[in-house]
Amino acid sequence: MTQIIRTWIEFRSCIAQAMTWVLWFGIATVPVSVAAQTFTTLYQFQFGPDGATPYSGLIRDAQGNLYGTTTAGGSSKSCLDGCGTVFKLDTAGKETVLHGFKGTDGANPYAGVIRDSKGNLYGTTLHGGSHGAGTVFRLGSNGKIAILHSFTAGADGGFPYAGLVRDRSGNLYGTTYLGGKCAAYYGCGTVFQLDSAGQETVLYSFQGGDNDGAFPYAGLVRDSKGNLYGTTLGGGDYHCEPNGCGTVFEVHPNHTEAVLWSFSVTDAFVPYAGLARDAAGNLYGATAGGGPTYGGTLFKLDPNGQKTTLYAFTQESDGGFPEGTPVRDKAGNLYGTTLQLGADYVGTAFRLDPAGNFSVLHAFTGEQDGAMPVAGLILDSTGKLYGTTSAGGNDLNGTVFEITP
């Protein structure tokens, strides 16, 4: 199953390359607004004990310290490219490895971490654990790691790409890309709950049908009533071969699921990104494919199920193929990243205002500033943005950056 996941990642890269050619030859370059801002590279990973290749986004504490994960690197030799790390970056740019995974305690975290009021960090690993199918972990403020659940890739799910959300009672919620009770493939994925005692409950097993989803890649957002919202890469409209175009879904506290939107080849597809939700219940997300030139879209889905395309990536200079979850400020601006294209073809950071005006905040060069940001951005109270790139930097192993408007 690990090989299947690696094959899917390679396939996804090929699709992105093909779409890049469509944009390059199919659309004339049109100048895009570049907003005035200051870009700072805070850290460059070295592929040593400090980690490498951060696919995840960041969180920030009240003191301004940043926390995240790297998929590779670390001190362990149990994994081919290292098993990954959990790191802290202080306001002076000093990195501290809080934990280096060893395989038995998890390996290759694709998602970031969340933090409770006591300073404990919670997250997932894609691989490793007792069955090799990933873990849910808690990293205490004392530096000790506890494995809360080790996935079997059976009915309980397996291979979680996404991170976690936590309620006031300490319950954790997340998704697994595979596993569950779907008869096809190696399972179509799950939505799960893990209580404070470490007891896992599968809230929903995807079936992959026309009226369902399959393969949830991104994490969840939770409302005050306990409803969970997310996206799936597959399922829904099966005109996207071979696994479907993807969906937006809702899982209710009674363990039932509703498909809020099915993507299509004439609309948009492959939503790697998760969702942001406003006080009115509107959902905001991104698709890595679709739109006029298949460069991806930003969309809004209202509580009545009406979908609006807020922006379609149609030209090289604005970037393309957004995979990170967008973040929204109080004024209604959306911020995010694109994996590719831009001035140097290695991605951008952008802002979309409520009137639909699109601005490139930074076009990555692949040098010290980084390249190919997979994750979205976080926003602090002063309007500064923070994020990671999966490549670039002096040693080509990714960076942590800050953008000041």
DOSETI-463843 format. One line per 3 residues: number of its first residue (from 0); their letters; for each residue y, x, z of C-alpha. Coordinates in nm, 2 decimals, padded with zeros to 4 digits, m for minus. Layout:
# residues N
NUM = a = Y X Z  ... .
# end
This chain:
# residues 405
0 = mtq = 00.00 00.00 00.00  00.23 00.29 00.06  00.18 00.40 m00.30 .
3 = iir = 00.27 00.05 m00.42  00.60 00.07 m00.23  00.67 00.41 m00.38 .
6 = twi = 00.59 00.28 m00.73  00.83 m00.02 m00.67  01.11 00.22 m00.57 .
9 = efr = 01.05 00.42 m00.89  01.05 00.10 m01.10  01.37 m00.01 m00.94 .
12 = sci = 01.54 00.32 m01.03  01.43 00.29 m01.40  01.57 m00.07 m01.41 .
15 = aqa = 01.90 00.06 m01.28  01.91 00.33 m01.54  01.84 00.08 m01.82 .
18 = mtw = 02.11 m00.15 m01.70  02.35 00.15 m01.69  02.30 00.20 m02.06 .
21 = vlw = 02.37 m00.16 m02.12  02.70 m00.13 m01.95  02.78 00.20 m02.11 .
24 = fgi = 02.73 00.08 m02.47  02.79 m00.29 m02.44  03.13 m00.31 m02.27 .
27 = atv = 03.46 m00.12 m02.34  03.60 00.06 m02.04  03.89 m00.13 m01.89 .
30 = pvs = 04.12 00.03 m01.62  04.03 m00.10 m01.28  04.28 m00.10 m00.99 .
33 = vaa = 04.23 00.19 m00.75  04.37 00.12 m00.41  04.57 00.38 m00.22 .
36 = qtf = 04.36 00.51 00.07  04.23 00.83 00.24  03.87 00.93 00.21 .
39 = ttl = 03.71 01.17 00.46  03.36 01.31 00.46  03.26 01.31 00.83 .
42 = yqf = 02.92 01.48 00.79  02.69 01.63 00.53  02.31 01.62 00.59 .
45 = qfg = 02.12 01.95 00.54  01.76 01.83 00.51  01.66 02.01 00.83 .
48 = pdg = 01.62 01.87 01.18  01.95 01.69 01.13  01.79 01.45 00.88 .
51 = atp = 01.84 01.37 00.51  01.88 01.07 00.28  02.04 00.80 00.48 .
54 = ysg = 01.97 00.47 00.31  02.10 00.27 00.61  02.44 00.17 00.72 .
57 = lir = 02.61 00.24 01.05  02.71 00.09 01.37  03.00 00.20 01.59 .
60 = daq = 03.05 00.19 01.97  03.37 00.13 02.16  03.44 00.50 02.18 .
63 = gnl = 03.42 00.54 01.81  03.08 00.71 01.79  02.87 00.62 01.49 .
66 = ygt = 02.49 00.56 01.49  02.25 00.55 01.20  01.91 00.67 01.06 .
69 = tta = 01.79 00.90 00.79  01.49 00.82 00.59  01.38 01.18 00.55 .
72 = ggs = 01.43 01.51 00.73  01.38 01.58 01.10  01.15 01.83 01.27 .
75 = sks = 00.81 01.67 01.22  00.58 01.81 00.95  00.36 01.49 00.96 .
78 = cld = 00.55 01.34 00.66  00.60 01.51 00.32  00.98 01.51 00.33 .
81 = gcg = 01.01 01.47 00.71  00.97 01.14 00.90  01.33 01.07 00.95 .
84 = tvf = 01.57 01.05 01.24  01.80 00.84 01.45  02.14 01.01 01.48 .
87 = kld = 02.47 00.99 01.66  02.80 01.12 01.51  03.09 01.16 01.75 .
90 = tag = 03.46 01.14 01.67  03.48 01.51 01.62  03.21 01.50 01.35 .
93 = ket = 02.94 01.65 01.57  02.59 01.51 01.49  02.32 01.47 01.76 .
96 = vlh = 01.97 01.38 01.66  01.87 01.12 01.92  01.51 01.10 01.79 .
99 = gfk = 01.30 01.26 01.52  01.01 01.05 01.41  00.66 01.20 01.41 .
102 = gtd = 00.46 00.94 01.22  00.26 00.80 01.51  00.59 00.65 01.65 .
105 = gan = 00.71 00.54 01.31  00.83 00.71 00.99  01.10 00.67 00.73 .
108 = pya = 01.35 00.42 00.87  01.53 00.26 00.58  01.74 00.03 00.80 .
111 = gvi = 02.00 00.11 01.06  02.00 00.03 01.43  02.16 m00.22 01.66 .
114 = rds = 02.28 m00.15 02.01  02.27 m00.35 02.33  02.52 m00.35 02.62 .
117 = kgn = 02.32 m00.08 02.80  02.33 00.16 02.51  01.97 00.10 02.40 .
120 = lyg = 01.91 00.12 02.02  01.67 m00.10 01.83  01.54 m00.06 01.47 .
123 = ttl = 01.25 m00.05 01.23  01.05 00.21 01.04  00.91 00.15 00.69 .
126 = hgg = 00.59 00.35 00.76  00.40 00.50 01.04  00.28 00.35 01.37 .
129 = shg = m00.08 00.27 01.46  m00.16 00.12 01.12  00.08 00.31 00.89 .
132 = agt = 00.26 m00.02 00.80  00.58 00.04 01.01  00.71 m00.03 01.35 .
135 = vfr = 00.98 m00.20 01.56  01.12 00.05 01.82  01.36 00.07 02.11 .
138 = lgs = 01.53 00.40 02.17  01.66 00.41 02.53  01.99 00.56 02.63 .
141 = ngk = 01.77 00.82 02.81  01.63 00.93 02.48  01.28 00.78 02.53 .
144 = iai = 01.13 00.58 02.25  00.91 00.27 02.29  00.72 00.11 02.01 .
147 = lhs = 00.77 m00.26 02.05  00.54 m00.36 01.77  00.32 m00.17 01.52 .
150 = fta = 00.27 m00.37 01.20  m00.08 m00.41 01.05  00.02 m00.53 00.71 .
153 = gad = m00.19 m00.84 00.78  m00.07 m01.18 00.90  00.19 m01.01 01.12 .
156 = ggf = 00.36 m00.85 00.82  00.41 m00.49 00.72  00.66 m00.24 00.58 .
159 = pya = 00.99 m00.36 00.71  01.28 m00.22 00.50  01.53 m00.42 00.69 .
162 = glv = 01.68 m00.39 01.04  01.71 m00.63 01.32  01.93 m00.90 01.48 .
165 = rdr = 01.92 m00.97 01.85  02.01 m01.29 02.04  02.15 m01.32 02.39 .
168 = sgn = 01.81 m01.35 02.54  01.70 m01.02 02.40  01.48 m01.16 02.12 .
171 = lyg = 01.47 m00.95 01.80  01.45 m01.10 01.45  01.37 m00.93 01.12 .
174 = tty = 01.18 m00.94 00.80  00.88 m00.75 00.65  00.86 m00.68 00.28 .
177 = lgg = 00.48 m00.73 00.26  00.21 m00.88 00.48  00.19 m01.24 00.59 .
180 = kca = m00.04 m01.52 00.47  00.04 m01.51 00.10  m00.29 m01.48 m00.10 .
183 = ayy = m00.13 m01.28 m00.38  m00.05 m00.91 m00.38  m00.06 m00.75 m00.03 .
186 = gcg = 00.12 m01.05 00.12  00.47 m01.18 00.02  00.64 m01.08 00.34 .
189 = tvf = 00.75 m01.25 00.66  01.03 m01.35 00.89  00.94 m01.26 01.25 .
192 = qld = 01.06 m01.28 01.61  00.98 m01.02 01.88  01.05 m01.14 02.23 .
195 = sag = 01.16 m00.92 02.52  00.80 m00.88 02.63  00.70 m00.74 02.29 .
198 = qet = 00.52 m01.05 02.17  00.55 m01.11 01.80  00.58 m01.45 01.64 .
201 = vly = 00.57 m01.50 01.26  00.84 m01.76 01.20  00.76 m01.78 00.83 .
204 = sfq = 00.52 m01.64 00.58  00.65 m01.64 00.22  00.42 m01.79 m00.04 .
207 = ggd = 00.59 m01.66 m00.35  00.60 m01.99 m00.54  00.87 m02.16 m00.75 .
210 = ndg = 01.01 m02.33 m00.44  00.98 m02.04 m00.21  01.07 m01.67 m00.19 .
213 = afp = 00.88 m01.34 m00.18  00.94 m00.98 m00.07  01.24 m01.00 00.17 .
216 = yag = 01.41 m00.66 00.15  01.72 m00.72 00.35  01.78 m00.83 00.70 .
219 = lvr = 01.89 m01.16 00.85  02.20 m01.33 00.98  02.17 m01.58 01.26 .
222 = dsk = 02.39 m01.88 01.34  02.47 m02.04 01.69  02.19 m02.29 01.64 .
225 = gnl = 01.92 m02.03 01.58  01.89 m02.07 01.21  01.82 m01.75 01.02 .
228 = ygt = 01.95 m01.67 00.67  01.84 m01.41 00.43  01.74 m01.31 00.07 .
231 = tlg = 01.42 m01.23 m00.11  01.38 m01.01 m00.41  01.10 m01.23 m00.56 .
234 = ggd = 01.00 m01.59 m00.57  01.21 m01.87 m00.70  01.26 m01.88 m01.07 .
237 = yhc = 00.97 m01.69 m01.24  01.15 m01.63 m01.56  01.22 m01.28 m01.41 .
240 = epn = 00.89 m01.11 m01.46  00.67 m01.04 m01.29  00.77 m01.15 m00.94 .
243 = gcg = 01.06 m01.39 m00.98  01.44 m01.37 m00.96  01.48 m01.40 m00.59 .
246 = tvf = 01.62 m01.65 m00.34  01.86 m01.72 m00.06  01.67 m01.89 00.22 .
249 = evh = 01.71 m02.04 00.57  01.44 m02.04 00.84  01.49 m02.31 01.11 .
252 = pnh = 01.39 m02.27 01.47  01.09 m02.51 01.41  00.95 m02.24 01.17 .
255 = tea = 01.03 m02.43 00.85  01.20 m02.27 00.55  01.45 m02.41 00.30 .
258 = vlw = 01.54 m02.23 m00.03  01.92 m02.26 m00.05  01.95 m02.10 m00.39 .
261 = sfs = 01.71 m01.97 m00.65  01.85 m01.70 m00.88  01.77 m01.70 m01.25 .
264 = vtd = 01.80 m01.47 m01.55  02.11 m01.66 m01.67  02.27 m01.63 m01.33 .
267 = afv = 02.20 m01.32 m01.12  01.89 m01.17 m00.97  01.74 m00.90 m00.75 .
270 = pya = 01.94 m00.95 m00.43  01.86 m00.63 m00.23  02.16 m00.71 m00.01 .
273 = gla = 02.16 m00.93 00.29  02.42 m01.19 00.37  02.75 m01.22 00.56 .
276 = rda = 02.85 m01.55 00.71  03.19 m01.69 00.80  03.29 m01.95 01.06 .
279 = agn = 03.27 m02.23 00.81  02.90 m02.15 00.73  02.97 m02.00 00.39 .
282 = lyg = 02.73 m01.72 00.29  02.84 m01.41 00.10  02.61 m01.17 m00.08 .
285 = ata = 02.54 m00.94 m00.37  02.29 m00.91 m00.65  02.19 m00.58 m00.81 .
288 = ggg = 02.13 m00.75 m01.14  02.27 m01.03 m01.35  02.61 m01.12 m01.47 .
291 = pty = 02.73 m01.08 m01.82  02.61 m00.72 m01.86  02.34 m00.72 m01.59 .
294 = ggt = 02.55 m00.49 m01.36  02.53 m00.72 m01.06  02.75 m00.98 m00.89 .
297 = lfk = 02.92 m01.08 m00.57  02.86 m01.44 m00.48  02.95 m01.72 m00.23 .
300 = ldp = 02.71 m02.00 m00.13  02.87 m02.29 00.06  02.70 m02.51 00.32 .
303 = ngq = 02.64 m02.78 00.04  02.44 m02.53 m00.17  02.72 m02.48 m00.42 .
306 = ktt = 02.71 m02.12 m00.55  03.02 m01.94 m00.69  03.02 m01.60 m00.86 .
309 = lya = 03.31 m01.42 m00.70  03.29 m01.11 m00.92  03.06 m00.98 m01.19 .
312 = ftq = 03.04 m00.60 m01.25  03.10 m00.56 m01.62  03.26 m00.22 m01.67 .
315 = esd = 03.18 00.14 m01.59  03.48 00.21 m01.38  03.43 m00.06 m01.12 .
318 = ggf = 03.07 00.05 m01.04  02.75 m00.14 m01.07  02.43 m00.25 m00.90 .
321 = peg = 02.55 m00.33 m00.55  02.26 m00.31 m00.30  02.44 m00.31 00.04 .
324 = tpv = 02.53 m00.62 00.24  02.90 m00.69 00.20  03.13 m00.71 00.50 .
327 = rdk = 03.42 m00.95 00.53  03.75 m00.92 00.73  03.95 m01.19 00.89 .
330 = agn = 04.18 m01.22 00.59  03.88 m01.30 00.37  03.85 m00.96 00.19 .
333 = lyg = 03.50 m00.85 00.10  03.41 m00.48 00.11  03.11 m00.31 m00.02 .
336 = ttl = 02.95 m00.03 m00.23  02.78 00.01 m00.56  02.48 00.23 m00.62 .
339 = qlg = 02.58 00.36 m00.96  02.86 00.38 m01.22  03.22 00.44 m01.13 .
342 = ady = 03.42 00.73 m01.26  03.14 00.98 m01.21  02.85 00.73 m01.24 .
345 = vgt = 02.73 00.78 m00.88  02.88 00.47 m00.72  03.19 00.33 m00.57 .
348 = afr = 03.33 00.17 m00.26  03.53 m00.15 m00.33  03.74 m00.44 m00.20 .
351 = ldp = 03.75 m00.79 m00.34  04.04 m01.00 m00.21  04.03 m01.39 m00.17 .
354 = agn = 04.22 m01.43 m00.51  03.94 m01.24 m00.69  04.14 m00.91 m00.74 .
357 = fsv = 03.90 m00.62 m00.74  04.00 m00.27 m00.62  03.80 00.06 m00.62 .
360 = lha = 03.86 00.22 m00.29  03.67 00.53 m00.38  03.47 00.65 m00.68 .
363 = ftg = 03.21 00.90 m00.56  03.18 01.23 m00.74  02.84 01.36 m00.62 .
366 = eqd = 03.00 01.66 m00.45  03.11 01.68 m00.09  03.20 01.31 m00.08 .
369 = gam = 02.84 01.21 m00.16  02.67 00.99 m00.42  02.47 00.67 m00.46 .
372 = pva = 02.56 00.47 m00.15  02.27 00.23 m00.09  02.40 00.07 00.23 .
375 = gli = 02.71 m00.14 00.28  03.01 m00.06 00.49  03.12 m00.14 00.84 .
378 = lds = 03.48 m00.22 00.94  03.66 m00.13 01.27  03.95 m00.32 01.43 .
381 = tgk = 04.21 m00.10 01.26  04.07 m00.16 00.91  03.89 00.17 00.87 .
384 = lyg = 03.56 00.16 00.68  03.26 00.37 00.75  02.94 00.42 00.54 .
387 = tts = 02.67 00.66 00.42  02.56 00.79 00.08  02.20 00.86 00.01 .
390 = agg = 02.27 01.17 m00.20  02.54 01.42 m00.27  02.71 01.65 m00.02 .
393 = ndl = 02.68 02.03 m00.02  02.30 02.01 00.01  02.26 01.69 m00.19 .
396 = ngt = 02.10 01.51 00.11  02.37 01.25 00.18  02.68 01.21 00.38 .
399 = vfe = 02.87 01.00 00.64  03.22 00.90 00.53  03.53 00.72 00.64 .
402 = itp = 03.79 00.53 00.43  04.13 00.46 00.57  04.33 00.20 00.38 .
# end
